[in-house]
Amino acid sequence: MKSEMRRWVSASPEATEAVGEELALLLAPDGVLLLRGDLAAGKTVLARGVARSLGIEPEEIQSPSYTLIHEHVGRDVELVHVDLYRLGAEEVHGLGLEEILARPSVKIIEWPDRLPYAVPGALDLTIRVADGGEREITLHPAGK
């Protein structure tokens, strides 16, 4: 999966979703997005945009903080949305993420710093809330 560093500034949830729609083009049919950002930064909103682009109703995408893994079926691809916020690295081993990462689907992993291993080829994206409330979204290429 080839990409280059990109940056967006989003002033609304709709604009953040639009970034997700654009990213879906890089992720489908079998990519991984490591999604970083503080609580309420807009990670799930961005995931809704990815879902929309894959043919999944955005309203289906909820923050998976309590259900750690959500699976959704789109037009031609499955979306797996994972939230590791409540877990430590030692707890991640028991989730079966290796199997999820190995199967063909688009995978979005929130709080990837909890992963005890690297995910080769994954896109790494950070959402930061700026002083004015806008979201600064930065995509780092795989392996950077």
Summary of the structure (lengths in Angstrom):
residues: 144
radius of gyration: 13.9
end to end distance: 12.9
largest distance: 40.7
contacts: 452
relative contact order: 0.26
helix: 31%
strand: 28%
